[in-house]
Each structure stands twice: as structure tokens, then as C-alpha cells.
Amino acid sequence: MTVPRNGRRESPPHVSRVRSRPFCRARAASRGGTLIYPMDAPSSLHAPRRIAHLDMDAFFASVELLRYPELRGMPVVVGGGRDAIPETLPDGTRRFRRLRDYAGRGVVTTSTYEARKFGVFSAMGMMKAAQLAPDAILLPTDFESYRHYSRLFKAAVAGFTTQIENRGIDEIYIDVSDLAGESAEIGQKMKDAVRDATGLTCSICIAPNKLLAKIGSELDKPDGLTILTMNDLPTRIWPLAARKVNGIGPKANEKLAALGIVTVGDIAAADPGLLQTHFGHTYAAWLARIAQGQDERPVVVSSTPKSMSRETTFARDFHPKHDRATLSAEFTGLCTRVAEDLQRKGYVGRTVGIKLRFDDFRTVTRDLTMPVATADPAEIRRAATECLKRIVLDRRIRLLGVRVSALGRPDESGFIEPVQVELPFDLSGE
């Protein structure tokens, strides 16, 4: 079954509902083993769930294109400071800054799909982005506008159901199990409502659970509508790279690749004992479940995360003095990414914490509570540095992490471009 992009029957099909087919035994050529596809839960016991994941398309950049429609179809990067505000000329036209003119240590907040074709993605250093797409248009961030449009699209979806889990400024989960109608019809109506309320497009996947809905919403971007069933695992999920699964990070992906496990299907075909040996029982069991498309997590209607954190385990242990520059850059990067996570999800936090693991596997944490909640990367960096001063740095470091907790919603919040600050890794005076 195909679903038209705009819901009109006469239009060319845009989004595919993958044809379901019965489960059967299939030879996994890449692994040389025989797989048994998972069976759906008996309908006599439980009605199948229908969970939607809605993700706004290049959200921040798309909001900017509403403001500057003349930039449609052009590579645009959002992430500059106030000096990136376009200049209005006497004749009413606007002069935009180009990415090649940028100088600083900021990071890309988001980019249009045209810029992504050049390899420019969110969280990338702005100077690196300028090398990849020097002629791209540079725009400043405007989180107040992004929050406004976030409220608009969520209100539009709330007209269908209250079973909505807020996952950030630009994405939500929706339990549509109790809504009348076919999944494709429900999804198209929601897309139309979002477009009417905001002028923006979104991508929606409706699937049996949150895991598949999240993956599926990326399959037909932009402006996608995807319907997945458990029968679609072999054709649409298993061929995907393992890193496409939320929860398989860079480190785990590298370990999987070293074992010859590259796709989700490879995980499904992998020897459970091999996974346990290299990842431990808990994570190996989780890998086995997600590879079979299993996820029982409910849609949580009201949820405020306790904290947000970023950490990295180094390929080699770093000396706090001799590797100071590398550690400083990593530390700033972690603070920047935590700040971006907070800003994307619409939170600020009062308590900043750091985590260090030394080469003897001893782990040390320190926290600092600030008088005012923030999502400013520079403020987080300063507080994290104060925490660091309370740790004796007498051994090599193998893991570094930054956490922000005591979260809440901001009354108002602006984005301050992160800067590189010297990290006092030589406090011991060695």
C-alpha cells in the first residue's frame, strides 16, 4: 500500500507502507546461519499497539526558512551568533553572511538538507563546516522562535489525543492505539494538522513500538509517512546500519564492526554468546531484543528527565598535564553537547557535575549547584571547571563526563556561543 505525500489520491505516491509478508525461515547470507523471524503477539491476548514517532524536518532551519523564504533550496547553516543576523539593505533586500566568513569555535546547531549534502550536520565544529560548505548561508539561532513553533505543532497533535510523550523541542511519541481509522489515515491527518498550524513539514512513522517508530520516522524524510509492522523487519530494519538504532553509540558501533557486525540484521544473526563476551549480559540481551524489533516501553505522557549527560571513553589513557590540550578540547566538547541537548529538549539545569575514571578504574564525581539554572555552554563549562578543581589529578584519565541535573523549563533562554576555555588539568603543579 502506498500513501500519497499530500493525502490526495491523484498525487504520485510519496510514502510507502511496506507490504507485509508472512514470516518464514530465511538464510542470512552474511552470517551463514538460519534465522527465524519473530512472530507477532497473539491477538487474542493483547491488541497490537500503534505508536507514532513524529519528528519535525530540519526543524530550526525550517523555522528560519519561514522567516527568510528566499533561502529555500539553498544550503543554510544555523549556529552563528548575533553578528550573523542578516543586514537589510535600502532596497529592502537582505544580505546574508556566508559560512566562509565565520571565525570562532562555535558548533553547528542544525542545517538544511541542502547543506547536509555537503556533509554539514548538527554538533559539527563551525570551522570544519566552513571547509565543507564555504558558500552556505550562516544564520543565528533563535530559540524563542523555535519554542514557539514547537508549542504550535504539539498543540496541533494534542487535538487528536492526549497520549503524547514530549521528547524535546522537535519530536514526540504518540500512542494512537485507541484512535479510530487506519494508521496511514491517522498519520496523514496529523501531518496535515501540523502543516496547517506551523507551515512546516514533519515525518511520522506508526509502528508496534517506540523503537521501530523512532527508526521508521527517519526512513522517508523529509515529509515522510511510514507504516511499519513486525513483518517489515527483514526488508526495512535489518538492512540498516547498526548505528541507526538509538542506544548504539559510536563506541558500541566500533566494537560491533570489529566483530563483523555492521547491520541490524547482523545483530539478529549474531551468536548470543559472542555478544555477551564482548558487551556483557545486560547490553547483549538488549541488543538481541532490539534486533528482533522488541520494545515494551510505554508512551509516558508526563516526564521530566532527572539529568542530561555526555561522556567519552578515550582510546588511550591521557595524562592530565602532558595531554592537557586534548583533554581541554574534549571537556569543552562535552559541555557544548550537553548544552545543546538541553536547548533542543527545552530544559535548563542548576546542578553541573563531572565524572572522571582513572587508569586504575577508580571513578570520581563532583557536583556544583549554581544560583541560576542555565543551558548556556559557557556557564556549564565554568561550573564544570570548578568541579574539576576539587579533584586530585594524579593519574592518567580514561573517561571524562559532564552532567547537568535539577532540570526545569526556562522562563526564557538565549543561546550563547560556546568558547574554548583553558582547562586546569595541571592543577597538581607537576
C-alpha positions as CSV (number, residue, x, y, z in Angstrom):
1,M,0.0,0.0,0.0
2,T,1.3,3.5,-0.8
3,V,0.4,6.7,1.0
4,P,0.5,9.9,-1.1
5,R,2.7,12.8,0.2
6,N,-0.2,15.3,0.5
7,G,-3.0,12.9,1.1
8,R,-4.7,13.4,-2.3
9,R,-5.3,10.2,-4.2
10,E,-4.4,11.6,-7.5
11,S,-0.9,12.6,-6.4
12,P,2.2,10.5,-7.0
13,P,2.9,8.2,-4.1
14,H,5.5,9.5,-1.6
15,V,5.4,7.4,1.5
16,S,5.4,3.7,1.4
17,R,3.6,1.4,3.7
18,V,5.8,-1.6,3.3
19,R,4.0,-4.7,2.1
20,S,3.7,-7.2,4.9
21,R,4.6,-10.8,4.2
22,P,4.3,-13.9,6.4
23,F,7.3,-14.8,8.5
24,C,9.4,-17.7,7.3
25,R,12.8,-19.1,7.7
26,A,15.4,-17.1,5.8
27,R,19.1,-17.7,5.1
28,A,21.3,-14.9,6.5
29,A,23.8,-14.9,3.7
30,S,26.2,-12.6,5.5
31,R,26.3,-14.8,8.6
32,G,25.8,-18.2,7.1
33,G,23.1,-19.1,9.6
34,T,19.4,-19.7,9.6
35,L,17.2,-17.0,11.1
36,I,13.6,-17.5,12.4
37,Y,11.7,-14.3,12.1
38,P,9.8,-13.2,15.2
39,M,6.1,-13.7,15.4
40,D,3.6,-11.1,16.4
41,A,2.0,-11.5,19.8
42,P,-1.3,-13.4,19.7
43,S,-4.1,-11.0,19.0
44,S,-6.3,-13.0,21.4
45,L,-4.2,-11.9,24.3
46,H,-3.4,-8.2,23.5
47,A,-4.5,-5.8,20.9
48,P,-1.4,-4.7,19.0
49,R,-0.1,-1.3,19.9
50,R,0.2,1.6,17.4
51,I,2.9,4.0,18.4
52,A,3.8,7.1,16.3
53,H,7.0,9.0,16.3
54,L,6.7,12.5,14.9
55,D,9.9,14.3,14.0
56,M,9.9,17.8,12.6
57,D,12.0,18.1,9.4
58,A,15.3,20.1,9.9
59,F,13.2,22.0,12.5
60,F,15.4,25.0,13.4
61,A,16.4,25.5,9.8
62,S,12.9,25.2,8.6
63,V,11.7,27.8,11.0
64,E,14.4,30.2,9.7
65,L,13.2,29.5,6.1
66,L,9.7,30.7,7.1
67,R,11.4,34.0,8.1
68,Y,13.7,34.1,5.0
69,P,11.8,32.3,2.2
70,E,14.3,33.5,-0.4
71,L,16.8,30.9,1.1
72,R,14.7,27.9,0.2
73,G,16.7,25.4,-1.8
74,M,20.0,26.8,-0.6
75,P,22.5,25.3,1.8
76,V,21.8,27.1,5.2
77,V,23.6,26.5,8.5
78,V,22.2,27.7,11.8
79,G,24.5,28.3,14.7
80,G,26.0,31.7,14.3
81,G,25.9,34.5,16.9
82,R,24.3,37.9,16.7
83,D,26.8,39.0,14.1
84,A,25.2,36.5,11.7
85,I,21.9,38.4,11.7
86,P,21.2,39.4,8.0
87,E,21.6,43.0,7.0
88,T,18.5,44.7,5.4
89,L,19.6,46.9,2.5
90,P,17.9,50.2,1.5
91,D,16.1,48.5,-1.4
92,G,14.5,46.0,1.1
93,T,16.6,43.0,0.1
94,R,18.8,41.2,2.6
95,R,22.5,40.5,2.7
96,F,23.4,37.2,4.4
97,R,26.7,36.1,5.9
98,R,28.4,33.2,4.3
99,L,29.9,30.3,6.3
100,R,33.3,31.0,4.9
101,D,33.3,34.4,6.8
102,Y,32.9,32.7,10.2
103,A,35.7,32.8,12.7
104,G,35.3,31.2,16.1
105,R,34.9,27.9,17.9
106,G,31.1,27.5,17.7
107,V,29.3,24.4,16.6
108,V,26.5,23.9,14.1
109,T,23.1,23.8,15.7
110,T,21.4,22.5,12.5
111,S,21.5,22.7,8.8
112,T,19.1,22.4,5.8
113,Y,19.1,19.2,3.8
114,E,20.9,21.0,1.0
115,A,23.8,21.7,3.5
116,R,23.7,18.2,4.7
117,K,24.6,17.0,1.1
118,F,28.0,18.7,1.7
119,G,28.4,16.7,5.0
120,V,27.4,19.5,7.3
121,F,25.5,18.2,10.3
122,S,24.5,19.4,13.8
123,A,27.2,19.4,16.5
124,M,29.9,19.7,13.9
125,G,32.5,22.4,14.6
126,M,31.7,25.5,12.6
127,M,35.2,25.9,11.2
128,K,35.0,22.4,9.8
129,A,31.6,23.1,8.3
130,A,33.1,26.2,6.6
131,Q,35.6,24.0,4.9
132,L,32.9,21.6,3.6
133,A,30.4,24.3,2.5
134,P,32.1,27.7,2.4
135,D,29.3,29.3,0.4
136,A,26.5,28.1,2.7
137,I,24.4,30.8,4.3
138,L,25.0,31.4,8.0
139,L,22.1,32.3,10.3
140,P,22.0,32.9,14.1
141,T,20.0,30.7,16.4
142,D,16.6,31.9,17.7
143,F,15.4,29.5,20.4
144,E,12.5,31.7,21.3
145,S,11.1,31.2,17.8
146,Y,11.8,27.5,17.8
147,R,10.0,27.1,21.1
148,H,7.0,29.0,19.7
149,Y,6.7,26.7,16.7
150,S,7.3,23.7,19.0
151,R,4.3,24.7,21.1
152,L,2.2,25.1,17.9
153,F,2.9,21.7,16.4
154,K,2.4,19.9,19.7
155,A,-0.9,21.7,20.2
156,A,-2.0,20.5,16.8
157,V,-1.3,16.9,17.6
158,A,-3.0,17.3,21.0
159,G,-6.2,17.8,19.1
160,F,-6.1,14.1,18.3
161,T,-5.1,12.6,21.6
162,T,-3.6,13.4,25.0
163,Q,-1.4,10.3,24.8
164,I,1.8,12.3,23.9
165,E,5.3,11.9,25.2
166,N,7.4,15.0,24.8
167,R,10.9,14.1,23.6
168,G,12.2,17.5,23.0
169,I,11.6,20.7,21.1
170,D,11.2,18.9,17.7
171,E,9.9,15.4,18.4
172,I,7.2,13.5,20.2
173,Y,5.8,10.0,20.6
174,I,2.1,9.4,20.3
175,D,0.1,6.4,21.3
176,V,-2.6,6.1,18.6
177,S,-3.7,2.6,19.6
178,D,-7.2,3.8,20.6
179,L,-7.8,6.1,17.7
180,A,-10.3,5.1,15.0
181,G,-9.1,4.6,11.5
182,E,-6.2,3.1,9.6
183,S,-2.7,4.1,10.6
184,A,-1.9,5.8,7.3
185,E,-5.1,7.9,7.6
186,I,-4.3,8.9,11.2
187,G,-0.7,9.8,10.2
188,Q,-1.7,11.9,7.2
189,K,-4.3,13.8,9.3
190,M,-1.6,14.6,11.9
191,K,0.8,15.7,9.2
192,D,-1.8,18.0,7.7
193,A,-2.7,19.5,11.1
194,V,1.0,20.2,11.8
195,R,1.4,21.9,8.4
196,D,-1.7,24.0,8.9
197,A,-0.6,25.1,12.3
198,T,3.0,25.9,11.5
199,G,3.6,25.9,7.8
200,L,6.3,23.2,8.4
201,T,6.6,19.6,7.4
202,C,7.2,16.6,9.7
203,S,7.9,13.0,9.3
204,I,5.8,10.3,11.1
205,C,6.2,6.6,11.5
206,I,3.5,4.5,13.1
207,A,4.8,1.1,14.3
208,P,4.1,-1.5,17.0
209,N,6.5,0.2,19.5
210,K,8.7,3.2,20.1
211,L,11.9,1.5,18.9
212,L,10.5,0.9,15.4
213,A,8.6,4.2,15.3
214,K,11.8,6.1,16.0
215,I,13.8,4.3,13.4
216,G,11.0,4.5,10.9
217,S,10.5,8.2,11.1
218,E,13.9,8.6,9.5
219,L,13.3,6.3,6.6
220,D,11.3,8.6,4.3
221,K,12.5,12.0,5.4
222,P,11.6,14.8,4.7
223,D,7.8,15.0,4.8
224,G,7.6,11.2,5.3
225,L,4.8,8.9,6.4
226,T,5.9,5.4,7.1
227,I,3.9,2.5,8.4
228,L,5.8,-0.5,9.8
229,T,4.7,-3.9,11.1
230,M,6.8,-6.6,12.6
231,N,6.7,-8.3,9.2
232,D,8.8,-5.4,7.8
233,L,11.9,-6.2,9.9
234,P,13.7,-8.2,7.2
235,T,13.2,-5.7,4.4
236,R,13.4,-2.3,6.2
237,I,15.1,-2.6,9.5
238,W,17.7,-5.4,9.2
239,P,19.5,-3.8,6.3
240,L,20.1,-0.6,8.3
241,A,23.4,0.2,9.8
242,A,23.6,-0.8,13.5
243,R,24.3,2.8,14.5
244,K,20.8,3.8,13.3
245,V,19.4,2.3,16.5
246,N,19.1,4.8,19.3
247,G,21.2,3.4,22.1
248,I,24.1,2.1,19.9
249,G,26.6,4.8,20.2
250,P,30.0,5.3,18.5
251,K,31.9,3.1,20.9
252,A,29.5,0.2,20.7
253,N,29.2,0.6,17.0
254,E,33.0,0.3,16.7
255,K,33.1,-2.8,18.8
256,L,30.3,-4.4,16.7
257,A,32.1,-3.5,13.5
258,A,35.3,-5.1,14.8
259,L,33.3,-8.3,15.2
260,G,32.0,-8.1,11.6
261,I,28.5,-6.9,12.9
262,V,27.6,-3.9,10.7
263,T,23.8,-4.0,10.3
264,V,20.8,-4.6,12.5
265,G,20.4,-7.9,10.7
266,D,23.9,-8.9,11.6
267,I,23.0,-8.3,15.3
268,A,19.9,-10.5,14.8
269,A,22.0,-13.3,13.3
270,A,24.9,-13.0,15.8
271,D,25.8,-15.7,18.3
272,P,24.3,-14.6,21.7
273,G,27.4,-15.9,23.4
274,L,29.7,-13.7,21.3
275,L,27.6,-10.6,22.2
276,Q,27.7,-11.5,25.9
277,T,31.5,-12.0,25.8
278,H,32.1,-8.6,24.3
279,F,29.3,-6.5,25.8
280,G,28.2,-8.2,29.0
281,H,24.9,-9.9,29.7
282,T,22.6,-6.8,30.1
283,Y,23.7,-5.0,26.9
284,A,23.9,-8.2,24.9
285,A,20.3,-9.1,25.9
286,W,19.2,-5.6,24.9
287,L,20.9,-5.9,21.5
288,A,19.2,-9.2,20.9
289,R,15.8,-7.7,21.7
290,I,16.1,-4.6,19.5
291,A,17.4,-6.6,16.6
292,Q,14.1,-8.5,16.7
293,G,12.2,-5.2,17.0
294,Q,11.1,-5.8,20.6
295,D,10.3,-2.8,22.8
296,E,7.7,-2.7,25.6
297,R,8.3,0.9,26.7
298,P,5.1,2.8,27.1
299,V,4.4,6.3,25.9
300,V,5.0,8.4,29.1
301,V,2.6,11.3,29.0
302,S,4.3,13.4,31.7
303,S,8.0,13.0,32.0
304,T,10.8,15.4,33.1
305,P,14.3,13.9,32.9
306,K,16.3,14.0,36.0
307,S,19.5,14.9,34.2
308,M,21.3,15.0,30.9
309,S,24.9,13.9,30.4
310,R,27.6,13.3,27.9
311,E,30.7,11.2,28.5
312,T,33.5,9.7,26.4
313,T,36.0,6.8,27.0
314,F,39.3,7.5,25.4
315,A,41.1,5.1,23.1
316,R,44.2,5.6,25.3
317,D,44.7,7.0,28.8
318,F,45.5,10.7,28.8
319,H,48.0,12.4,31.2
320,P,46.4,15.4,32.9
321,K,49.4,17.6,32.2
322,H,51.1,16.3,29.1
323,D,47.8,15.8,27.2
324,R,46.2,18.9,28.6
325,A,45.2,20.4,25.2
326,T,43.5,17.3,24.1
327,L,41.6,16.9,27.4
328,S,40.6,20.6,27.3
329,A,39.1,20.2,23.8
330,E,37.2,17.1,24.8
331,F,36.0,18.7,28.0
332,T,34.7,21.8,26.1
333,G,33.1,19.5,23.5
334,L,31.2,17.5,26.2
335,C,29.9,20.8,27.8
336,T,28.8,22.0,24.4
337,R,26.9,18.8,23.6
338,V,25.2,18.7,27.0
339,A,24.1,22.4,26.5
340,E,22.8,21.6,23.0
341,D,20.9,18.6,24.4
342,L,19.3,20.9,27.0
343,Q,18.4,23.5,24.4
344,R,17.0,21.0,21.9
345,K,14.7,19.5,24.6
346,G,13.8,22.8,26.1
347,Y,15.4,22.4,29.6
348,V,17.7,24.3,31.9
349,G,19.6,22.9,34.9
350,R,21.0,24.2,38.1
351,T,23.5,21.4,39.1
352,V,26.6,20.7,37.0
353,G,28.6,17.6,37.6
354,I,31.7,15.9,36.2
355,K,32.8,12.3,36.2
356,L,36.4,11.1,35.8
357,R,37.6,7.5,35.6
358,F,41.4,7.0,36.1
359,D,43.6,4.3,34.6
360,D,43.2,2.2,37.8
361,F,39.4,2.2,37.1
362,R,38.7,4.4,40.1
363,T,35.8,6.7,39.4
364,V,35.4,10.2,40.9
365,T,32.4,12.6,40.6
366,R,31.9,16.2,41.7
367,D,28.9,18.4,41.6
368,L,28.2,22.2,41.8
369,T,24.8,23.8,42.2
370,M,24.5,27.2,40.6
371,P,22.2,30.1,41.8
372,V,20.5,30.3,38.4
373,A,19.5,27.4,36.1
374,T,21.2,27.5,32.7
375,A,21.6,25.8,29.3
376,D,24.5,28.1,28.4
377,P,27.6,26.0,27.3
378,A,30.0,28.7,28.7
379,E,28.3,28.7,32.1
380,I,28.3,24.9,32.2
381,R,31.9,24.9,31.2
382,R,32.8,27.3,34.0
383,A,30.9,25.3,36.6
384,A,32.4,22.0,35.4
385,T,35.9,23.5,35.7
386,E,35.1,24.5,39.3
387,C,34.2,20.9,40.0
388,L,37.4,19.7,38.4
389,K,39.5,21.9,40.8
390,R,38.2,19.7,43.6
391,I,39.8,16.5,42.2
392,V,43.4,15.5,42.7
393,L,44.6,14.7,39.2
394,D,47.4,12.4,40.0
395,R,46.8,9.6,37.5
396,R,46.0,9.2,33.8
397,I,42.4,9.7,32.7
398,R,40.5,7.1,30.7
399,L,36.9,8.5,30.9
400,L,35.5,12.0,31.1
401,G,31.9,13.0,31.6
402,V,29.7,16.1,32.2
403,R,26.2,16.1,33.6
404,V,23.5,18.7,34.2
405,S,20.7,17.9,36.7
406,A,18.0,19.6,38.7
407,L,16.3,20.3,35.4
408,G,13.3,22.6,34.7
409,R,11.7,24.6,31.9
410,P,13.2,28.0,31.3
411,D,11.3,31.2,31.6
412,E,13.3,32.5,28.7
413,S,16.7,31.3,27.4
414,G,19.1,32.6,24.7
415,F,21.9,30.7,23.1
416,I,25.4,31.8,23.9
417,E,28.1,30.6,21.6
418,P,30.5,28.2,23.3
419,V,34.1,29.2,23.6
420,Q,37.3,27.3,24.3
421,V,38.4,27.9,27.9
422,E,41.7,26.6,29.3
423,L,41.2,23.5,31.3
424,P,43.3,23.3,34.5
425,F,44.4,19.8,34.2
426,D,47.8,20.7,35.6
427,L,46.5,21.9,39.0
428,S,48.7,19.4,40.8
429,G,51.6,21.5,39.7
430,E,53.5,18.6,38.2
